Amino acid sequence: MFRYFGSLGSLTFLAVSLCAQSEPGSFAGRLTFDASVQGSHNDLGTVTRLDTAAGYQFNRHWWFDLGIPFYFIAPSSSVTASAGGTTGNTEGLGNVYSQVRFVLPNPVVNYAATLTGTAPTGDRDKGLSTGHATVDLSNYFDRALGRLTPFAEIGFANAVSDTQFFIRPYTTSGFVTHVQAGARYRITRWVSVGAAGYDIEPAGQQTVVSRVVTVEKGRNNLPAVGNLPLPALTNLLGKPTFETTTVTTGSPGIVRDRGYSGWVLFGSSRPVNLQLGYTHSTSFNLDTLFFGVGVHIRKPLGSV
């Protein structure tokens, strides 16, 4: 699987170089800059992500970005109590990432592919990384029907990633297929609303690293009872592993997740936008409020 993704990444970068030369004189390349603050709040606490990314738009189809995330994590008092008082507020650099995007507008259906790779620059003891590089290939489709735009996405990765609707209280390592489908509706030029359902289907051994339960290196908060494995004990308590345990390795069930989101977006096509919404995880019985503020700059190369 990793060899496949590596070959795919090499071919993608080669295609970027070829496509960058395919439209001479028809498109001026653009430097891009994106900055955002996103946060998720639920019963487990608040996880805030500050993200900055710079890149280059080669032509109408190909983009490249390099980004650096920084996290601020404040666990709730209930999580601190269940962890025996050994966890607390943390902050730190996440996994530095790069993205190659291919966009293909079409009257029937628009298509976009995003290949994202991360380096394990985050601190595993703070829940900011699993200590492994990650790769995610996502395929997105939509079609505008007047003000309504249905969309769908399917992706394959070796980790469960954050989304624009949910900064997760955990990070993972292990193969997953992620799917979402929904629709956006444009109320005015400045305001739109949307809703979507999502499904994360893991396969094989999975590792979950909690962002809200952090303790000294190599120590788990939840001890084993007799011969009962740690994930099984956590399930008996009726809590997801990331709520009580720093690191858990187990079956696909500890990562499998389904749920839905709803949101409102202000300034969707503007350099600055604001997003507010709600996500419910049916698998983890977790209700999350989220917000996001983004700044997007596109500057033609050579402009002053």
Backbone bond lengths (Angstrom), bond angles and torsions (degrees), N, CA, C in turn:
res aa  C-N    CA-C-N  psi(-1)  N-CA   C-N-CA  omega(-1)  CA-C   N-CA-C  phi
1 M - - - 1.463 - - 1.524 111.48 -
2 F 1.342 117.55 -46.50 1.460 119.64 -179.96 1.527 110.63 -65.89
3 R 1.350 117.18 -36.86 1.460 120.04 177.41 1.522 110.02 -63.03
4 Y 1.337 115.95 -38.27 1.460 120.28 178.26 1.521 111.04 -62.38
5 F 1.349 116.25 -48.37 1.453 119.59 -179.85 1.526 111.42 -63.55
6 G 1.358 116.90 -37.72 1.452 119.59 179.08 1.516 111.26 -63.46
7 S 1.334 117.20 -43.21 1.463 120.46 178.17 1.516 110.67 -64.74
8 L 1.341 115.77 -39.53 1.453 119.91 179.13 1.518 111.12 -63.55
9 G 1.355 116.36 -40.50 1.457 119.63 178.25 1.513 111.94 -63.00
10 S 1.348 117.31 -41.54 1.459 120.94 179.38 1.521 111.27 -62.99
11 L 1.338 115.99 -42.40 1.460 119.86 179.03 1.526 110.97 -66.22
12 T 1.335 116.41 -36.63 1.463 119.57 -179.82 1.518 111.13 -64.79
13 F 1.340 116.98 -45.04 1.466 119.53 179.19 1.526 111.05 -65.17
14 L 1.331 117.67 -34.72 1.451 120.46 175.87 1.525 110.32 -64.48
15 A 1.337 115.40 -41.81 1.464 119.01 178.77 1.519 111.76 -64.32
16 V 1.343 116.66 -36.50 1.463 120.11 176.51 1.527 110.32 -57.77
17 S 1.327 116.57 -46.94 1.463 120.61 -179.10 1.521 111.25 -62.12
18 L 1.342 116.99 -41.87 1.455 120.06 -179.58 1.515 111.79 -67.70
19 C 1.341 115.63 -43.83 1.461 118.82 -178.02 1.519 111.68 -69.84
20 A 1.315 117.19 -29.33 1.460 119.86 178.69 1.519 111.04 -63.61
21 Q 1.347 116.94 -21.87 1.453 120.91 -179.70 1.529 112.56 -102.03
22 S 1.348 116.12 0.80 1.455 118.99 -171.42 1.520 114.23 -84.90
23 E 1.336 118.34 -11.80 1.445 120.62 -178.01 1.525 110.11 -128.63
24 P 1.328 119.02 60.11 1.461 120.67 -178.04 1.515 111.49 -62.33
25 G 1.307 115.24 128.43 1.460 120.68 175.99 1.508 114.78 77.54
26 S 1.335 118.62 -6.92 1.459 119.64 -176.47 1.516 112.86 -97.79
27 F 1.328 117.45 -11.18 1.454 119.78 -178.28 1.517 109.44 -152.52
28 A 1.317 116.08 127.94 1.463 120.61 176.82 1.517 108.88 -86.26
29 G 1.339 117.40 123.81 1.457 120.95 179.31 1.519 111.01 -58.73
30 R 1.332 115.72 151.95 1.460 120.78 -176.32 1.519 110.64 -128.66
31 L 1.326 115.08 135.37 1.453 120.58 168.37 1.523 107.85 -80.20
32 T 1.318 117.13 142.40 1.457 120.97 -178.46 1.522 110.17 -126.10
33 F 1.315 114.66 149.53 1.463 121.18 175.48 1.522 108.45 -143.85
34 D 1.312 116.12 129.48 1.462 122.07 178.67 1.522 109.24 -130.17
35 A 1.310 115.89 135.71 1.464 121.72 175.42 1.518 108.13 -137.05
36 S 1.303 116.88 138.70 1.462 119.83 -179.10 1.520 110.51 -149.69
37 V 1.318 114.00 153.52 1.461 122.69 170.13 1.520 106.30 -122.13
38 Q 1.326 116.47 120.23 1.457 121.74 -179.57 1.516 109.15 -126.23
39 G 1.323 115.59 142.63 1.456 119.23 -179.79 1.505 112.19 -142.49
40 S 1.329 116.56 147.56 1.455 123.25 175.14 1.516 108.73 -128.05
41 H 1.334 115.44 133.25 1.467 120.28 -179.95 1.521 109.22 -127.62
42 N 1.340 115.78 130.37 1.461 121.65 176.06 1.523 109.23 -150.48
43 D 1.321 116.61 -168.37 1.464 120.42 -177.29 1.524 113.22 -62.98
44 L 1.332 117.28 -18.94 1.460 120.81 -179.41 1.515 112.87 -85.41
45 G 1.339 117.31 -15.21 1.459 121.07 -178.99 1.513 111.52 134.04
46 T 1.317 115.60 -159.62 1.464 121.98 -177.67 1.524 109.35 -124.88
47 V 1.329 116.25 128.89 1.456 122.32 175.50 1.526 107.46 -118.94
48 T 1.329 116.48 119.71 1.472 122.22 -178.63 1.517 109.13 -116.40
49 R 1.325 115.58 136.59 1.463 121.36 -178.45 1.526 109.82 -122.82
50 L 1.316 115.66 122.37 1.459 122.68 173.30 1.525 107.12 -100.63
51 D 1.329 116.44 121.56 1.461 120.47 -172.05 1.521 110.17 -127.13
52 T 1.324 117.06 129.44 1.462 121.96 173.62 1.525 108.30 -126.72
53 A 1.334 115.54 137.41 1.465 120.12 -178.40 1.520 109.56 -143.98
54 A 1.315 116.35 138.01 1.462 122.80 176.02 1.518 107.89 -122.99
55 G 1.330 116.05 147.70 1.455 117.93 -177.78 1.505 113.07 -162.64
56 Y 1.309 114.53 -164.97 1.462 121.32 -177.19 1.520 109.04 -145.16
57 Q 1.324 116.02 132.13 1.457 122.11 174.42 1.526 107.97 -98.20
58 F 1.328 116.46 108.88 1.459 120.88 -176.48 1.523 112.11 -68.42
59 N 1.326 115.98 -46.83 1.465 122.21 179.79 1.517 108.40 -156.87
60 R 1.318 117.09 -161.48 1.466 119.63 -175.11 1.524 113.10 -70.91
61 H 1.304 117.36 -10.71 1.455 120.01 -174.81 1.528 114.69 -113.49
62 W 1.329 119.21 -28.17 1.457 121.62 -168.95 1.526 112.55 -120.37
63 W 1.342 114.58 133.55 1.466 123.35 175.52 1.522 109.43 -128.91
64 F 1.330 114.70 154.66 1.461 120.93 170.96 1.521 108.15 -136.66
65 D 1.332 117.30 135.94 1.464 122.73 179.91 1.518 110.49 -134.34
66 L 1.329 115.71 149.99 1.454 123.26 172.60 1.520 107.42 -130.25
67 G 1.344 117.19 123.51 1.454 119.85 -172.76 1.516 114.23 -129.78
68 I 1.333 114.22 156.67 1.467 121.80 179.87 1.529 108.22 -130.94
69 P 1.336 118.57 114.29 1.466 121.15 176.54 1.533 111.76 -95.70
70 F 1.317 115.29 149.86 1.468 121.37 176.25 1.524 107.04 -134.65
71 Y 1.349 116.85 133.89 1.459 121.44 -172.80 1.531 111.98 -113.26
72 F 1.342 114.24 145.88 1.459 122.97 170.07 1.527 106.24 -125.27
73 I 1.335 117.55 121.50 1.460 121.86 -172.54 1.522 109.36 -124.95
74 A 1.338 115.72 125.73 1.463 121.65 179.05 1.528 108.69 -126.44
75 P 1.339 118.91 97.12 1.470 121.16 179.14 1.522 111.34 -65.14
76 S 1.324 116.39 152.04 1.455 120.89 177.56 1.521 110.25 -75.26
77 S 1.326 115.73 165.78 1.468 120.29 179.94 1.526 111.14 -65.21
78 S 1.343 117.04 -31.81 1.466 119.42 179.81 1.527 111.09 -67.21
79 V 1.343 117.59 -38.72 1.455 121.10 176.93 1.522 110.43 -66.66
80 T 1.321 116.47 -42.45 1.463 120.30 178.98 1.524 110.91 -61.03
81 A 1.342 115.89 -39.61 1.461 119.80 179.67 1.523 111.37 -67.82
82 S 1.346 116.98 -42.51 1.467 119.85 -179.17 1.518 111.59 -69.12
83 A 1.341 116.64 -23.42 1.460 120.54 177.99 1.517 112.27 -90.31
84 G 1.322 116.56 8.42 1.459 119.80 177.05 1.513 113.40 76.39
85 G 1.340 117.13 21.59 1.452 120.64 178.33 1.511 114.32 73.83
86 T 1.339 116.76 15.26 1.468 119.27 -176.32 1.522 112.52 -97.61
87 T 1.317 118.14 1.44 1.455 120.93 179.75 1.522 109.96 -112.24
88 G 1.306 117.57 163.27 1.456 121.57 -179.22 1.508 110.74 -167.47
89 N 1.346 116.03 -173.79 1.457 120.83 -179.03 1.524 110.47 -63.57
90 T 1.320 115.66 139.59 1.459 120.88 177.24 1.522 109.59 -136.54
91 E 1.302 115.43 162.82 1.460 121.65 175.08 1.523 107.81 -154.32
92 G 1.327 115.35 156.01 1.452 117.34 178.52 1.512 112.86 165.43
93 L 1.319 114.16 170.52 1.456 122.50 178.75 1.519 110.64 -68.29
94 G 1.338 116.29 136.89 1.452 121.18 173.91 1.518 110.64 -90.30
95 N 1.323 116.65 -159.80 1.453 121.67 179.10 1.527 110.93 -82.37
96 V 1.331 116.63 118.92 1.469 121.10 175.14 1.525 108.34 -61.83
97 Y 1.341 116.88 139.87 1.458 119.67 -174.12 1.524 111.64 -134.33
98 S 1.325 114.42 159.07 1.461 121.97 171.72 1.515 108.15 -131.45
99 Q 1.347 116.01 150.86 1.458 121.54 -178.84 1.517 110.77 -136.27
100 V 1.315 114.96 139.98 1.463 122.10 168.16 1.518 106.46 -118.22
101 R 1.337 116.58 126.89 1.459 120.83 -178.57 1.529 110.98 -121.97
102 F 1.309 114.94 137.85 1.458 122.29 175.26 1.526 108.02 -121.16
103 V 1.330 116.62 126.41 1.462 121.92 -177.59 1.518 108.74 -120.67
104 L 1.330 116.83 131.66 1.454 122.17 -179.52 1.525 109.46 -130.82
105 P 1.359 117.53 92.88 1.469 119.93 176.61 1.528 110.13 -67.06
106 N 1.331 115.29 144.55 1.457 120.23 -178.90 1.525 108.80 -153.55
107 P 1.334 118.30 141.04 1.470 119.71 179.85 1.523 113.22 -61.14
108 V 1.334 117.13 -28.83 1.459 120.08 -179.07 1.523 110.95 -82.29
109 V 1.337 117.45 -53.34 1.451 122.22 178.03 1.521 109.20 -154.43
110 N 1.312 116.60 133.80 1.462 121.39 176.37 1.530 109.53 -82.50
111 Y 1.335 115.25 146.55 1.463 120.25 -177.84 1.521 109.54 -132.71
112 A 1.329 115.60 140.90 1.466 121.28 175.05 1.521 108.89 -142.52
113 A 1.330 116.32 133.22 1.462 122.22 176.14 1.521 108.77 -116.31
114 T 1.303 116.82 134.87 1.465 122.07 179.34 1.520 109.49 -127.74
115 L 1.318 115.60 121.53 1.461 122.33 175.79 1.523 107.69 -106.44
116 T 1.331 116.45 115.64 1.466 122.41 -176.41 1.525 110.01 -117.26
117 G 1.315 116.03 129.88 1.450 121.34 174.96 1.515 110.37 -124.61
118 T 1.321 117.99 141.32 1.462 121.37 178.46 1.520 110.34 -124.31
119 A 1.311 115.37 152.02 1.460 122.60 173.71 1.530 108.14 -104.14
120 P 1.334 119.30 144.25 1.471 121.95 -175.93 1.527 112.82 -76.74
121 T 1.346 115.94 64.52 1.464 120.90 -179.00 1.522 112.78 -87.73
122 G 1.340 117.91 -13.58 1.455 120.85 179.71 1.517 112.30 -77.32
123 D 1.322 115.70 157.61 1.464 122.78 179.52 1.530 109.09 -82.20
124 R 1.323 116.48 117.20 1.468 120.84 -178.45 1.524 111.38 -65.11
125 D 1.316 117.97 -35.18 1.459 120.95 -179.24 1.524 112.42 -66.56
126 K 1.335 116.83 -21.24 1.465 121.44 176.63 1.524 112.36 -96.07
127 G 1.315 116.77 2.54 1.453 120.46 -179.59 1.509 113.73 77.78
128 L 1.329 117.65 18.40 1.457 121.72 -176.09 1.519 112.51 -96.49
129 S 1.323 117.78 0.20 1.454 122.42 178.97 1.525 108.50 -168.07
130 T 1.333 115.89 156.38 1.461 119.72 171.70 1.527 110.78 -93.19
131 G 1.338 116.50 -1.65 1.450 120.61 -177.44 1.513 113.38 84.99
132 H 1.338 116.99 9.90 1.461 121.42 179.76 1.528 110.03 -127.34
133 A 1.326 116.34 148.43 1.461 120.87 172.00 1.526 108.67 -67.55
134 T 1.332 116.97 150.59 1.457 120.85 -179.64 1.526 110.63 -126.59
135 V 1.323 115.29 153.63 1.458 122.71 177.33 1.518 108.40 -136.16
136 D 1.336 116.75 136.39 1.459 121.82 179.24 1.525 109.05 -138.69
137 L 1.327 116.56 125.23 1.463 122.40 174.88 1.518 108.05 -113.81
138 S 1.358 117.02 112.51 1.460 122.24 -177.26 1.521 110.18 -114.27
139 N 1.328 115.77 139.59 1.458 122.93 179.56 1.520 108.89 -121.08
140 Y 1.329 115.68 120.46 1.466 121.94 -172.06 1.533 110.03 -118.05
141 F 1.352 116.45 139.74 1.458 122.29 -179.80 1.530 108.89 -134.58
142 D 1.327 117.30 139.86 1.464 119.95 171.34 1.525 110.34 -153.18
143 R 1.320 115.32 165.48 1.454 121.51 176.42 1.519 108.31 -150.42
144 A 1.334 116.18 127.79 1.457 121.41 179.21 1.527 109.63 -81.77
145 L 1.334 115.32 128.12 1.460 122.58 175.16 1.520 107.23 -121.32
146 G 1.337 115.32 80.37 1.456 118.92 -171.75 1.513 109.49 70.00
147 R 1.326 116.75 -125.84 1.469 121.07 179.80 1.527 112.33 -83.59
148 L 1.321 116.58 -13.26 1.459 121.30 -177.81 1.523 110.72 -96.74
149 T 1.333 116.90 132.31 1.464 121.80 178.83 1.522 110.02 -127.93
150 P 1.337 118.36 98.26 1.471 119.87 172.11 1.530 110.06 -70.33
151 F 1.328 117.03 149.43 1.461 120.57 179.60 1.521 109.91 -147.47
152 A 1.325 114.93 161.26 1.459 121.66 176.44 1.516 108.33 -151.19
153 E 1.328 116.19 153.25 1.458 121.08 -179.85 1.527 109.34 -147.12
154 I 1.319 116.03 140.30 1.454 122.16 172.72 1.522 108.60 -135.15
155 G 1.323 116.16 136.93 1.456 119.77 -177.38 1.517 111.64 -144.26
156 F 1.329 114.98 162.94 1.459 122.74 -179.73 1.524 107.76 -131.76
157 A 1.327 117.29 133.15 1.461 120.45 -173.54 1.519 110.13 -153.63
158 N 1.327 115.66 169.38 1.464 120.86 173.46 1.525 110.97 -108.98
159 A 1.346 116.24 24.80 1.461 122.63 176.22 1.523 108.46 -165.98
160 V 1.326 116.54 154.19 1.453 121.65 172.11 1.524 107.64 -88.05
161 S 1.316 117.32 120.27 1.459 121.65 -173.94 1.529 111.66 -98.05
162 D 1.329 115.59 161.29 1.456 121.14 168.86 1.526 109.08 -64.72
163 T 1.326 116.41 157.07 1.458 121.42 172.79 1.522 108.45 -126.35
164 Q 1.315 116.62 173.49 1.459 119.30 178.71 1.519 111.41 -69.99
165 F 1.343 117.60 -11.44 1.458 121.88 179.82 1.523 113.21 -104.70
166 F 1.320 117.90 -9.34 1.466 119.22 -170.60 1.528 109.94 -157.71
167 I 1.342 116.99 104.90 1.456 121.83 169.66 1.522 105.81 -86.56
168 R 1.303 116.73 107.27 1.458 121.23 -166.59 1.535 112.50 -73.06
169 P 1.348 116.67 149.69 1.472 120.11 175.98 1.525 112.33 -81.79
170 Y 1.318 117.48 18.98 1.460 122.33 -179.27 1.521 108.87 -159.08
171 T 1.327 116.00 166.27 1.454 122.31 170.77 1.522 106.99 -133.91
172 T 1.338 117.75 159.58 1.455 120.01 -173.03 1.521 111.71 -135.79
173 S 1.324 114.78 166.07 1.460 123.21 172.68 1.521 108.07 -136.09
174 G 1.334 117.08 125.68 1.453 122.05 -177.11 1.515 109.94 144.05
175 F 1.328 116.87 151.10 1.458 121.06 -175.44 1.530 111.51 -67.13
176 V 1.349 115.91 133.95 1.462 121.64 177.56 1.524 109.60 -140.27
177 T 1.321 114.54 150.90 1.463 122.03 166.89 1.518 106.83 -110.49
178 H 1.328 117.45 127.60 1.467 120.02 -179.81 1.527 109.90 -118.82
179 V 1.319 115.39 137.85 1.462 122.47 -176.05 1.520 108.68 -134.61
180 Q 1.329 116.24 141.58 1.454 120.33 170.00 1.520 109.07 -145.83
181 A 1.331 115.94 153.16 1.454 121.47 178.31 1.520 108.18 -152.38
182 G 1.332 115.93 143.22 1.455 119.88 -179.06 1.509 110.79 -177.86
183 A 1.328 115.71 -154.02 1.460 120.46 -178.18 1.521 109.79 -155.82
184 R 1.335 115.09 151.11 1.463 122.83 172.24 1.528 108.98 -113.99
185 Y 1.318 116.51 148.08 1.469 120.33 177.35 1.517 108.38 -131.72
186 R 1.326 116.45 123.90 1.465 122.18 -179.16 1.528 109.38 -87.31
187 I 1.320 115.92 112.30 1.460 121.36 179.60 1.520 110.15 -79.52
188 T 1.336 116.28 -49.26 1.456 123.16 174.42 1.521 108.01 -137.20
189 R 1.327 117.27 -178.58 1.461 120.47 175.83 1.514 111.91 -62.25
190 W 1.319 116.33 -23.28 1.458 120.91 -174.20 1.526 114.13 -103.92
191 V 1.337 116.60 -18.45 1.466 119.83 -171.19 1.526 110.45 -130.43
192 S 1.331 115.67 134.08 1.453 121.04 173.33 1.526 109.32 -140.57
193 V 1.331 116.00 157.43 1.453 121.87 177.72 1.524 108.09 -125.44
194 G 1.335 116.46 160.68 1.455 119.46 -179.46 1.511 111.89 -157.55
195 A 1.327 114.64 162.72 1.454 121.64 176.18 1.522 108.35 -150.39
196 A 1.327 116.38 148.05 1.463 120.54 -179.11 1.517 109.93 -156.54
197 G 1.318 114.85 151.86 1.459 121.48 170.72 1.518 109.22 -109.02
198 Y 1.328 117.06 150.36 1.464 120.31 -178.65 1.522 110.78 -133.50
199 D 1.314 115.34 158.21 1.464 122.31 178.70 1.520 108.29 -146.09
200 I 1.319 117.08 128.82 1.463 122.62 175.36 1.518 107.53 -116.05
201 E 1.327 116.15 116.28 1.455 122.18 -176.98 1.528 109.20 -114.76
202 P 1.333 118.18 105.48 1.472 121.11 -179.44 1.525 111.96 -86.18
203 A 1.316 115.47 163.53 1.463 121.89 175.89 1.523 108.90 -142.71
204 G 1.322 117.04 136.99 1.457 121.18 178.81 1.518 112.66 79.61
205 Q 1.319 115.54 -171.89 1.465 121.56 -178.56 1.515 110.86 -64.69
206 Q 1.348 115.19 138.80 1.455 121.83 -178.92 1.525 110.49 -126.16
207 T 1.333 115.44 147.71 1.462 121.80 173.75 1.528 108.81 -123.21
208 V 1.312 116.23 131.03 1.465 122.48 178.38 1.518 109.17 -114.34
209 V 1.329 116.88 126.43 1.459 122.74 176.83 1.525 107.72 -114.42
210 S 1.321 116.55 118.98 1.453 121.74 -176.40 1.522 111.02 -76.05
211 R 1.323 115.94 142.05 1.461 121.70 172.84 1.522 112.30 -94.98
212 V 1.324 117.05 -17.83 1.461 120.14 -176.95 1.519 112.85 -102.25
213 V 1.340 118.22 -13.89 1.467 122.46 176.23 1.521 107.49 -117.31
214 T 1.302 116.71 103.21 1.465 121.64 -178.62 1.522 108.83 -125.84
215 V 1.313 116.15 127.78 1.468 121.18 -179.71 1.512 108.34 -133.66
216 E 1.315 115.83 -177.78 1.451 119.75 -179.99 1.520 110.59 -63.02
217 K 1.300 116.15 150.31 1.459 123.22 -171.91 1.528 112.40 -53.22
218 G 1.350 114.31 133.19 1.447 120.90 174.45 1.515 114.78 81.18
219 R 1.331 118.97 3.83 1.450 120.55 -177.18 1.518 110.37 -111.74
220 N 1.317 117.89 132.26 1.447 123.15 173.76 1.516 109.12 -95.49
221 N 1.351 116.41 147.70 1.450 120.19 179.16 1.517 112.86 -78.33
222 L 1.339 115.31 -33.28 1.452 119.30 -173.17 1.523 109.45 -103.32
223 P 1.294 119.62 108.26 1.474 120.44 -176.21 1.522 111.16 -73.44
224 A 1.322 115.14 159.40 1.455 120.37 175.44 1.519 109.39 -74.45
225 V 1.341 115.75 150.23 1.452 121.12 176.68 1.526 107.36 -116.15
226 G 1.321 117.34 110.78 1.451 120.40 -175.51 1.513 110.05 62.63
227 N 1.333 115.43 -129.60 1.457 120.60 178.30 1.527 112.18 -100.27
228 L 1.323 116.87 11.62 1.459 120.57 -177.12 1.518 109.68 -74.75
229 P 1.358 119.54 122.28 1.464 121.65 179.90 1.515 110.98 -61.88
230 L 1.320 115.50 152.01 1.453 121.42 -178.15 1.522 113.36 -57.17
231 P 1.363 120.73 -47.88 1.458 119.77 178.98 1.526 112.41 -60.26
232 A 1.333 117.14 -38.47 1.462 119.80 -179.79 1.518 110.94 -65.66
233 L 1.337 117.54 -40.73 1.462 121.22 178.53 1.513 110.31 -62.86
234 T 1.334 117.31 -42.56 1.456 120.82 179.40 1.521 110.72 -61.98
235 N 1.338 117.57 -40.74 1.454 121.05 178.40 1.518 111.27 -63.38
236 L 1.339 117.09 -37.48 1.453 120.29 178.23 1.523 111.22 -63.91
237 L 1.305 117.02 -32.11 1.460 121.03 177.76 1.518 112.06 -76.44
238 G 1.328 116.67 -7.64 1.457 120.21 177.75 1.504 114.16 75.95
239 K 1.320 118.33 23.89 1.456 121.99 -178.88 1.519 109.97 -125.88
240 P 1.342 118.04 146.40 1.469 119.48 174.22 1.522 110.03 -66.34
241 T 1.328 116.69 153.36 1.467 120.60 -174.37 1.517 112.74 -59.84
242 F 1.352 117.86 -34.86 1.467 120.21 -175.92 1.525 112.83 -72.70
243 E 1.340 117.73 -7.34 1.456 120.42 178.08 1.523 112.44 -87.47
244 T 1.330 116.82 -19.05 1.460 119.97 -174.64 1.520 114.26 -128.56
245 T 1.332 117.31 -13.21 1.456 120.68 -170.78 1.522 111.09 -131.79
246 T 1.305 116.90 140.04 1.458 120.88 -179.67 1.521 111.38 -67.53
247 V 1.324 117.42 -54.44 1.466 122.39 -178.85 1.521 108.80 -134.12
248 T 1.330 116.54 131.39 1.456 121.65 177.56 1.516 109.36 -133.10
249 T 1.315 117.28 132.71 1.457 122.86 173.62 1.521 108.42 -117.82
250 G 1.342 115.82 130.55 1.452 118.14 -176.64 1.504 113.05 -170.14
251 S 1.317 115.81 -154.22 1.457 123.77 -175.58 1.533 110.51 -77.31
252 P 1.340 117.54 170.39 1.469 120.21 -179.73 1.528 114.32 -58.38
253 G 1.330 117.48 -22.87 1.454 120.18 -177.31 1.515 114.92 -61.69
254 I 1.343 118.42 -23.53 1.461 119.81 -178.42 1.527 111.88 -76.31
255 V 1.343 117.55 -10.01 1.466 122.01 -178.64 1.528 111.81 -115.69
256 R 1.334 118.05 -27.29 1.475 121.62 -174.61 1.527 110.17 -54.89
257 D 1.322 115.92 132.81 1.466 119.89 -175.61 1.520 109.87 -149.24
258 R 1.323 115.43 142.47 1.461 122.92 174.04 1.513 108.22 -138.85
259 G 1.336 116.12 150.57 1.452 119.43 179.75 1.507 111.82 178.49
260 Y 1.329 115.33 -163.63 1.463 120.50 -178.03 1.524 109.64 -152.31
261 S 1.333 114.94 159.63 1.465 121.66 -178.38 1.530 109.79 -136.42
262 G 1.316 115.43 153.70 1.458 122.51 171.29 1.512 108.86 -140.10
263 W 1.326 118.19 145.39 1.456 120.05 -175.10 1.526 111.77 -155.08
264 V 1.320 114.32 164.68 1.460 123.03 171.35 1.514 107.61 -127.78
265 L 1.333 116.66 136.90 1.463 122.38 -176.58 1.512 109.08 -122.17
266 F 1.332 116.79 127.26 1.456 122.94 177.80 1.531 108.70 -107.20
267 G 1.345 116.43 129.28 1.452 120.57 178.95 1.500 112.89 74.97
268 S 1.334 118.32 44.74 1.459 122.09 -172.24 1.520 113.76 -60.86
269 S 1.329 118.72 -33.82 1.470 121.03 -177.99 1.520 112.14 -108.03
270 R 1.322 116.71 17.91 1.461 122.01 -176.38 1.526 110.90 -104.16
271 P 1.349 116.93 162.21 1.470 119.60 177.79 1.524 113.36 -60.68
272 V 1.339 116.99 -26.81 1.464 121.22 178.60 1.527 108.53 -122.86
273 N 1.327 117.10 132.98 1.460 119.14 177.84 1.520 110.43 -139.75
274 L 1.322 114.77 161.01 1.458 123.49 -179.79 1.516 108.50 -130.08
275 Q 1.336 116.20 134.79 1.450 121.38 -178.44 1.519 109.85 -130.19
276 L 1.339 116.37 133.54 1.454 122.72 177.91 1.516 108.20 -131.52
277 G 1.344 117.72 144.46 1.449 117.78 -179.38 1.514 114.22 -174.32
278 Y 1.324 113.49 -169.59 1.466 122.53 -173.65 1.527 109.03 -143.37
279 T 1.323 116.34 138.43 1.461 122.00 175.50 1.526 109.15 -128.79
280 H 1.332 116.10 135.77 1.464 120.57 175.35 1.513 108.92 -120.25
281 S 1.338 116.44 123.84 1.452 122.25 173.48 1.516 107.87 -94.74
282 T 1.345 116.81 112.38 1.458 119.83 179.03 1.525 111.04 -72.80
283 S 1.325 117.32 -30.96 1.461 120.69 -178.96 1.525 112.15 -69.06
284 F 1.345 116.54 -40.09 1.460 120.93 -177.53 1.529 112.43 -102.32
285 N 1.342 116.43 0.97 1.469 121.30 -177.95 1.530 110.68 50.85
286 L 1.327 114.74 52.25 1.462 121.15 -173.99 1.525 109.98 -124.12
287 D 1.331 116.52 123.21 1.461 122.78 177.15 1.525 109.06 -102.65
288 T 1.331 116.12 127.33 1.458 121.19 -174.20 1.518 111.10 -128.98
289 L 1.321 116.52 129.94 1.464 122.47 170.28 1.523 107.74 -96.41
290 F 1.327 116.96 137.33 1.458 118.87 -179.03 1.520 111.03 -133.98
291 F 1.322 115.00 157.83 1.459 121.95 176.25 1.518 108.37 -142.87
292 G 1.306 115.90 158.27 1.452 120.80 176.54 1.515 111.24 -155.66
293 V 1.324 116.34 136.18 1.465 122.85 174.27 1.516 107.56 -124.06
294 G 1.329 116.82 124.49 1.456 120.16 -175.81 1.507 113.21 -127.08
295 V 1.333 115.74 147.90 1.464 123.50 174.71 1.525 107.20 -123.62
296 H 1.336 117.23 128.58 1.459 122.04 -176.08 1.529 109.86 -129.37
297 I 1.324 116.88 122.29 1.468 122.67 -177.96 1.518 109.12 -121.16
298 R 1.330 116.73 130.39 1.471 122.98 175.75 1.526 107.26 -125.68
299 K 1.343 116.66 114.80 1.460 121.07 -174.53 1.511 110.32 -123.52
300 P 1.342 118.65 119.61 1.477 120.54 178.34 1.520 110.76 -57.27
301 L 1.319 116.75 138.92 1.458 121.69 -179.61 1.514 110.10 -62.27
302 G 1.337 115.90 130.39 1.460 120.68 179.09 1.522 113.94 92.64
303 S 1.338 117.83 -8.63 1.460 119.87 178.97 1.522 109.93 -77.33
304 V 1.294 116.32 157.74 1.451 121.83 -178.60 1.499 110.67 -98.20
